[in-house]
Amino acid sequence: MGGEDMADEKVVQGACHCGALQWSLTGTPESATACNCTVCRRYGVLWAYGYENENIHVSGPDKVYVRGEAIGFHFCPDCACVSHWRSLHADDEGRRRIAVNLRLAEPESVAQVPMRHFDGLEGFQDLAQDGKCVIDYWF
């Protein structure tokens, strides 16, 4: 029965514009996070979170912009699409946090994912949800 569950589990895939840098996320994202920090608001990304090589896998060439001591933003060296961020350090269990940019997925695969807003600029806290989904931001 466990094998059947895995076979039926949804996989969301994303790729940069030129297709060289790709990611896959196993399972349906709980939410898409829009953050207003100094980096995310400039990138215009929608994040879905997980752990590297567990539910999120990334392949292809990338470059990294390291911000501070905790996080690196990865992008395609050719077309410059921001694909994901990755923690610079593993946690106590040896797992590395990662988030993928849902804007690189095909719209229909993430259209109904609920939106979540995060104040990464001032309060570093979740904001009230407004009931919107990714499709409401796809224009």
Residue frames as qw, qx, qy, qz and C-alpha x, y, z in Angstrom:
[[0.000, 0.885, 0.465, 0.000, 0.00, 0.00, 0.00],
 [0.330, -0.752, 0.092, 0.563, 2.87, 2.43, 0.74],
 [0.379, -0.086, 0.593, 0.705, 4.21, 2.04, -2.82],
 [0.153, 0.652, 0.661, 0.339, 0.81, 2.91, -4.23],
 [0.182, -0.904, -0.252, 0.293, 0.67, 6.07, -2.15],
 [0.356, -0.545, 0.343, 0.677, 4.04, 7.19, -3.48],
 [0.320, 0.204, 0.707, 0.597, 3.04, 6.39, -7.07],
 [0.027, 0.778, 0.592, 0.209, -0.09, 8.52, -6.68],
 [0.329, -0.710, -0.166, 0.600, 1.69, 11.44, -5.04],
 [0.399, 0.904, 0.141, 0.064, 1.73, 14.63, -7.08],
 [0.625, -0.231, 0.155, 0.729, 5.03, 15.99, -8.38],
 [0.218, 0.957, 0.117, -0.150, 5.24, 19.66, -9.27],
 [0.729, 0.019, 0.229, 0.645, 8.05, 20.59, -11.64],
 [0.098, 0.963, 0.042, -0.248, 9.61, 23.90, -12.52],
 [0.739, 0.120, 0.242, 0.617, 12.32, 25.11, -14.87],
 [0.141, -0.576, 0.085, 0.801, 14.07, 28.34, -15.71],
 [0.526, 0.674, 0.011, -0.518, 13.22, 30.04, -19.01],
 [0.376, 0.587, -0.656, -0.290, 15.98, 28.29, -21.00],
 [0.944, -0.068, -0.190, -0.263, 15.27, 24.94, -19.31],
 [0.529, 0.444, -0.642, 0.333, 18.79, 24.28, -18.01],
 [0.016, -0.178, 0.722, -0.669, 17.98, 24.61, -14.28],
 [0.604, -0.304, -0.536, -0.506, 15.09, 22.45, -13.07],
 [0.185, -0.213, 0.749, -0.599, 13.45, 21.44, -9.82],
 [0.552, -0.297, -0.682, -0.377, 10.81, 18.98, -8.68],
 [0.301, -0.265, 0.546, -0.735, 8.70, 19.02, -5.54],
 [0.341, -0.191, -0.912, -0.129, 6.98, 15.83, -4.41],
 [0.124, -0.541, -0.720, 0.416, 3.55, 16.42, -2.93],
 [0.054, 0.810, 0.385, 0.440, 1.16, 19.32, -3.09],
 [0.263, 0.234, -0.342, 0.871, 2.60, 22.50, -1.56],
 [0.180, -0.577, -0.679, 0.417, 0.74, 23.63, 1.56],
 [0.088, 0.928, 0.208, -0.295, 1.06, 27.21, 0.41],
 [0.585, 0.487, 0.082, 0.643, 2.95, 29.64, -1.77],
 [0.414, -0.708, -0.239, 0.520, 4.74, 32.29, 0.24],
 [0.335, 0.769, 0.088, 0.538, 5.09, 35.87, -0.94],
 [0.599, -0.509, -0.228, 0.574, 7.71, 37.62, 1.18],
 [0.180, 0.962, 0.113, 0.169, 8.39, 41.35, 1.28],
 [0.649, -0.555, 0.163, 0.495, 12.04, 41.18, 2.39],
 [0.047, 0.791, -0.296, -0.533, 14.62, 43.21, 0.50],
 [0.129, -0.269, 0.849, 0.436, 15.51, 40.27, -1.78],
 [0.285, 0.350, 0.892, 0.023, 12.20, 38.44, -2.34],
 [0.302, 0.780, 0.344, -0.426, 10.24, 41.55, -3.25],
 [0.109, 0.677, -0.464, -0.561, 12.83, 42.34, -5.93],
 [0.108, -0.136, 0.938, 0.301, 12.76, 38.81, -7.32],
 [0.619, 0.071, -0.109, -0.775, 8.94, 38.61, -7.28],
 [0.316, 0.130, -0.938, -0.054, 9.06, 34.94, -6.27],
 [0.778, -0.321, 0.027, -0.539, 6.48, 32.62, -4.70],
 [0.086, 0.454, -0.867, 0.188, 8.15, 30.06, -2.43],
 [0.916, -0.219, -0.171, -0.289, 7.20, 26.47, -1.60],
 [0.209, -0.702, 0.636, -0.241, 9.30, 24.90, 1.15],
 [0.985, -0.049, -0.146, -0.077, 10.86, 21.54, 1.84],
 [0.581, -0.629, 0.476, 0.201, 14.15, 19.76, 2.38],
 [0.333, 0.658, -0.592, -0.324, 16.91, 19.20, -0.15],
 [0.346, 0.261, -0.888, -0.152, 16.93, 15.70, -1.66],
 [0.242, 0.197, 0.853, -0.419, 13.86, 14.72, 0.35],
 [0.415, 0.659, 0.603, -0.172, 10.78, 16.30, -1.21],
 [0.326, 0.913, -0.077, -0.233, 12.71, 18.82, -3.33],
 [0.762, -0.077, 0.405, 0.499, 15.31, 17.94, -5.96],
 [0.231, 0.897, -0.122, -0.356, 17.23, 20.44, -8.09],
 [0.777, 0.021, 0.434, 0.455, 19.32, 19.73, -11.18],
 [0.488, 0.758, 0.199, 0.384, 21.29, 21.77, -13.67],
 [0.500, 0.159, -0.184, 0.831, 23.84, 24.57, -13.54],
 [0.227, -0.906, -0.341, -0.108, 23.30, 27.48, -11.20],
 [0.313, 0.398, -0.324, 0.799, 24.95, 30.49, -9.64],
 [0.478, -0.614, -0.590, 0.218, 24.37, 31.64, -6.09],
 [0.009, -0.662, 0.132, -0.738, 23.85, 35.00, -4.46],
 [0.544, -0.308, -0.669, 0.401, 24.63, 34.58, -0.76],
 [0.222, -0.721, -0.046, -0.655, 22.82, 36.92, 1.57],
 [0.553, -0.656, 0.330, -0.394, 24.12, 37.07, 5.11],
 [0.073, -0.437, 0.887, -0.129, 25.19, 33.88, 6.84],
 [0.561, 0.072, 0.718, -0.406, 22.09, 31.75, 6.41],
 [0.680, 0.521, 0.484, -0.183, 20.75, 31.63, 2.86],
 [0.203, -0.293, 0.590, 0.724, 21.82, 31.45, -0.77],
 [0.618, 0.574, 0.234, -0.484, 19.55, 32.40, -3.69],
 [0.494, -0.102, 0.739, 0.447, 20.15, 30.24, -6.77],
 [0.513, 0.698, 0.073, -0.494, 19.58, 31.32, -10.35],
 [0.849, 0.362, 0.298, 0.243, 20.32, 30.13, -13.88],
 [0.416, -0.497, 0.267, 0.713, 23.66, 31.45, -15.17],
 [0.268, 0.200, 0.631, 0.700, 22.21, 31.77, -18.69],
 [0.114, -0.614, -0.534, -0.570, 18.66, 33.16, -18.43],
 [0.060, 0.280, -0.418, 0.862, 18.94, 34.48, -14.83],
 [0.648, -0.463, -0.342, -0.498, 15.65, 33.03, -13.51],
 [0.235, -0.424, 0.691, -0.536, 15.67, 32.62, -9.72],
 [0.629, -0.044, -0.728, -0.269, 14.90, 28.96, -9.11],
 [0.756, -0.487, -0.436, 0.032, 15.33, 28.36, -5.39],
 [0.120, -0.771, 0.473, -0.409, 16.93, 29.33, -2.14],
 [0.858, -0.067, -0.486, 0.152, 18.91, 26.95, -0.01],
 [0.578, -0.808, 0.114, -0.010, 20.07, 27.13, 3.58],
 [0.348, 0.734, -0.559, 0.168, 23.84, 27.48, 3.86],
 [0.074, -0.368, 0.847, -0.377, 23.89, 25.13, 6.85],
 [0.544, -0.230, -0.780, -0.207, 22.26, 21.81, 7.64],
 [0.577, -0.615, 0.079, -0.532, 20.11, 21.60, 10.77],
 [0.419, -0.515, 0.695, -0.277, 20.91, 19.42, 13.79],
 [0.849, 0.109, 0.491, -0.161, 19.47, 16.39, 11.98],
 [0.421, -0.219, 0.651, 0.592, 21.68, 16.98, 8.91],
 [0.380, 0.656, 0.630, 0.168, 18.76, 18.22, 6.78],
 [0.209, -0.155, 0.157, 0.953, 19.04, 21.30, 4.60],
 [0.309, 0.687, 0.487, -0.442, 16.03, 23.61, 4.18],
 [0.196, -0.014, 0.569, 0.798, 15.22, 24.67, 0.63],
 [0.408, 0.617, 0.452, -0.498, 12.41, 26.49, -1.16],
 [0.385, 0.187, 0.645, 0.633, 11.54, 26.52, -4.86],
 [0.187, 0.305, -0.039, -0.933, 10.08, 29.38, -6.88],
 [0.473, 0.410, 0.766, -0.144, 6.58, 28.29, -7.89],
 [0.379, 0.759, -0.036, -0.528, 6.55, 30.94, -10.63],
 [0.089, 0.489, -0.774, -0.393, 8.76, 28.54, -12.62],
 [0.360, 0.178, 0.913, -0.076, 6.05, 25.85, -12.61],
 [0.086, -0.323, -0.661, -0.672, 3.33, 25.57, -15.21],
 [0.311, -0.243, 0.170, -0.903, 0.40, 27.69, -13.99],
 [0.772, -0.219, -0.333, -0.496, -2.17, 24.88, -13.90],
 [0.712, -0.026, -0.652, 0.260, 0.03, 22.75, -11.62],
 [0.330, -0.152, -0.535, 0.763, 0.03, 25.36, -8.82],
 [0.156, -0.459, -0.313, -0.817, -3.05, 27.49, -9.56],
 [0.621, -0.601, -0.353, -0.359, -5.04, 26.36, -6.52],
 [0.620, -0.109, -0.496, 0.598, -2.19, 26.50, -3.98],
 [0.275, -0.906, -0.320, 0.032, -3.21, 28.92, -1.19],
 [0.352, 0.664, -0.206, 0.627, -1.21, 32.13, -0.84],
 [0.641, -0.619, -0.282, 0.354, 0.61, 32.99, 2.36],
 [0.228, 0.860, -0.111, 0.443, 2.15, 36.38, 3.09],
 [0.771, -0.367, -0.234, 0.465, 5.28, 36.76, 5.19],
 [0.012, -0.988, 0.091, -0.124, 6.65, 40.01, 6.56],
 [0.867, -0.051, -0.055, 0.492, 10.38, 39.44, 6.13],
 [0.308, 0.663, -0.025, 0.682, 11.10, 43.17, 6.07],
 [0.196, -0.612, 0.285, -0.711, 10.08, 44.40, 9.51],
 [0.697, -0.411, 0.299, -0.505, 8.30, 41.91, 11.76],
 [0.222, 0.315, -0.921, -0.063, 9.63, 38.59, 10.44],
 [0.389, 0.137, 0.776, -0.477, 6.19, 37.02, 10.91],
 [0.113, 0.377, 0.843, 0.367, 3.29, 35.46, 9.05],
 [0.253, 0.062, 0.037, -0.965, 0.56, 37.89, 8.04],
 [0.602, 0.275, 0.552, -0.507, -3.18, 37.21, 7.90],
 [0.278, 0.113, 0.828, 0.473, -4.24, 35.05, 4.96],
 [0.332, 0.311, -0.009, -0.890, -6.64, 36.62, 2.48],
 [0.726, 0.290, 0.556, -0.280, -8.11, 33.46, 0.93],
 [0.545, 0.711, -0.288, -0.338, -6.37, 33.95, -2.40],
 [0.906, -0.029, 0.365, 0.212, -4.54, 31.27, -4.38],
 [0.450, -0.287, 0.463, 0.708, -1.61, 31.42, -6.78],
 [0.320, 0.513, 0.649, 0.461, -4.00, 31.82, -9.74],
 [0.070, -0.937, -0.327, 0.102, -5.08, 35.19, -8.24],
 [0.301, -0.786, 0.272, 0.467, -1.50, 36.44, -8.67],
 [0.557, 0.040, 0.651, 0.515, -0.89, 34.96, -12.12],
 [0.364, 0.851, 0.255, -0.279, -1.20, 37.82, -14.57]]
